[in-house]
Amino acid sequence: MKKRIDEFLAASPRTKRVADLSFGEGRQLSIWRNSQDEVQYNATNEHAFSLYLSGGAGTYRVDGTLRQGTPGGLCILPQGHSSQWQITDTFQFVHLYVADHILRAAFAQTHDQDARRLNIDEKTFAPPEMLEAPLRKMAMATIDGDILAADESFSEMVAALVDKPINLTGGLSRKALRDVRAWVESHMESNIKLSDLAALAGLSEFHFHRMFKTSCGMSPHNWITQLRIKRAKEILTKQPLAQVSVACGFSSQSHFTRRFKEQTGVTPGAYRRMTAS
């Protein structure tokens, strides 16, 4: 069975988790310290972005060609990754763990691109370039327990990710996706049905659902929930929670609270206090 990278690390008695932060949608940040150890990853079940915060010259990747680590180096371990590592000196690093569909959906929305264009190539001890600043901010957010800062830094990281030129078949056109998004945003308080969205694209419900998920990385239902939570964040400081719930199309305040916490890691009330300070 596939495991998360942090499960492989936690299994070693020499690896210490310095700090940990979950910030919604299954996204997790961890800061680790390790020394004099051997670690193996095998068919991991999500993507991991790793930035060395201190040390690293005593870290080696030993599967295949021997490669030596560098302070400040970046590693990207895509879903399904396997590798072996040897650590001969103390170093500290931050890990971001994120599921493939969550990352692709964020990429699609941020870049107005098909989710399949996201390029997640494996990297070992690479210069961090545009990813360094957001990953360092995520490390500080992990230490501070700051979910809002972690979420903002994740958005910065997604904005820095690049696409790959590939020929796409199937899916929805960018125009169709824009039309769907504009319609959803103008009917946020309504009970939005799959048939409404399919009609906009001129497709059957079944075909629309399949093509939408292909292009956006997630189902229409989950995508709409994300948009509703985004709207809720924008108006939380302006309206009572009950009104926000209605304005964003949730069936009840408890439903709103549950979905909001799933997406952000905190309740609407806690998020309001965080943004008000």
N, C-alpha and C positions, 0 to 999 in steps of 0.2 A: 504494500500500500504506500502511495506517495505521502511524503511528509513535508512540513515546512522546514526551511533552513534553520530556524531557531530551535526546532526540536532536535536536529542533529547536534547543534552547538550545546544545547542544555544537557545533552547526554554525557558530555565530557566533564569530569570533575575538575579539570584545570581551567575551564572557561567560566568567567564570572559575568553575569548580567548586571551592569552598572546602573542602568535606568531603562524604563519601559513605558511606552505610551500607545494606547489604542485610540484612534481618532475617527472612528466610524467607517462603515462599509467594509469591515474586515481589514482595514489598513492598520498596520502596526509599525512602530518604531522601536528599536532596541539599540542600546549602546553596550558593547561587549569589551572585555579585556581578556587577553589570552597570552600564555607564555608556555614554552616547552611542551608542545602538544602536537598531536596528529589528528586531523579532522577529515572526514569524508562525507560528501553529499551524494545522494543517490536519487535521481529522478524526482526533484523537488516539485511541489504542487503549485507554486506561485513564483512571481518574479521577485528578485531581491536586488536592490541597489546598495552598494557598499562603498563608503568613503573612509579612508584611514585618517583618523584624527591625530594620532601621535604614534611614532614608531612605524614599523612595517618593513624595514630593511632585513629583518630576520625572519620574514615570512616567505615561504616558497610554495609555488604550485608545482606538484611533482608528478601529476598524470601527464603523459605525453612529454613534450619538450619542457625541461626544467626552466622555470621562470621565477625571478627574485622580485619581491615586493619593494615598493618605494613609499616613503612618507608622503601623505597626501594623495595616494593613488586611488583610482576608481575601479571597482569591479562591478560588472552587470552580469547577474546570473539568471538567465531567462528560465521560465517555467520548463520543467523537465530536465533541468541541468544536473550533471553529475561531475564531480571532481574530487581530487585529493590534495591535502595541504599539510605542510610541515612548518611548525612555528618554533624558532630557536631563540627568540627574544621577546620581551614584553611589548605588546602594541595594543592600541585601543581604536575601535572603529564603530561607526554607526551603520545600522541596517534599516532599510525601508522594505517592508514586505507588502506586496499588493497583488491581488488576483488579476489574471489576464483580462477578464471582461470589464473589471472596474477601470483598469488603466486604459484599455482601448476606448471605452465609452468617454472617459475624461478627455482623451486625445481627440476623439471625433468632435466633441462639443467645443473644445478650445480652439482647434485649428480649422473647424468647418471642413473636415476631411472625412473620407470613408475610414472607418476604424481599422480596416485591413491594411491601410497604408502606414500604420505605426511600425517603425523599425526598432526592434529590440534585439540587436546583435549582442552576442556575448563579448564581454571585455574583461581583461585581466591586467591589473596594474596600469591602467590607461590614464593619461592626463584628464582630469575631471572637467576642464573647460567650463561650459555654461552650467553644468550640473553642480559645480562645487558650492556656489553661494546658497542655493536652496537646500542642499543636503546639510551644509553646516548650520543653517537656520533650523532645520529639523532636529539636528543634534541638540541645539540649545533649547528648543521647545520640549524635547524629551526630558532634559535635565530639569527644566522649570515646570513640567507638567502642564504646558500651555497648549491646549487642544486647538485654539483659534490660530495660533502662530503656526502650528503643524499643518493645519488645513491650508493656510495661505501659502506656506512654503511648498506644499505639494502642488498647488496650482501653478506656482512659479516653475517648478520642475517640469510639469507636463508641458508648459509653454515652451520650454527649452528642448523638448524632444523633437526629433526630426522624422520626416516621412520617407518612404522609399517609393521610387517610381515603378509601379507594377501595373500590368494590364488587368483590370477588374472585370469580372463577369457577374451578372446578377446584382442584387442590391437595389437601392433607390438612388435616383439622381440627386445631386446637391440641391437643385431647385425644388424637388418634391420634399426633401427634408426641411428646407427652409419654410416652405408653405405649411407643412405640418407643425413646425415649431411655432410659427406666427399664429396659427389657429389655436393651438393649445394655450399659448400665453394670453390670448384674448378671451378664452373660455375657462380659465383656471378654476373658477368657483363652481363650474358645472360638473355633472356626472358624465365625464368623457367616455365614449364608447369606442371600441375598436372599429365598429362600422363607420363611425364618423371620420376616423383617420384614413381608413381604407378608401372611402369615397373621395377624399381629397386627392389621393394618388391614382384613382381610377382602377383599383385592384380589388380582388376578393379579399375578405378578411384573412383567410388562410395564407394567401400569397403575400399580402402586405406584411403580416406578422413575420413571416420567414425572411422577406427581403429587408425589412426594417432591422431585424436582429443581425443580419449579415453586415449591414452598413454601419450600425451604431454600436455593436458590441453587446447590446443587452435588449431585453424585451421592451415593447412600447410601454407596458405598465411600469416597469422599473424606471424607465427614462422619464416618464411623466412625473413619477414620484420625486425624482431628482429635481425637476423643474419646480415642483411645488415647494420643496424644501428651500430651494434657492430663493423663491419669492418670499417665503416665510422669513428667511434671514433678513431680507430687505425691509420688512415692515414690522418686525418684532418690537422695535423700540417705539413704534408709533401707535400701536393698537393693543387692546387687551388680548390675551391668548385665545379666548373663545372666538373673537372676531377674526383673528389671524387664521384660525382653523377653518372657519367658514369661507373666508376669502381665498384660501388656497385649495379648497375643494375636498377637504377631509371629512369623513362621515361623522366624526365626533372629536372632541378635544383629546380623549384618551388615545384614539387612533392617530391623531396628529403627533402627540407626545411620543408614542411608540416609534413611529416612522422617523421622526426627527432625531431621536436618540440613535437609531440604527444608522442613520446617514452621517451624523456628526460626532457621536460619542458622548453627547451631553443632552440634557433635557432643554426644551425651549426656554424655560425660566433661567436655567444656568447660563445658556448662551446669551440671553438678554443682559444678564449681569456682567458677563465677560466683555461684551461690546460696549456697555455703558461706562465702563471704568476707563 
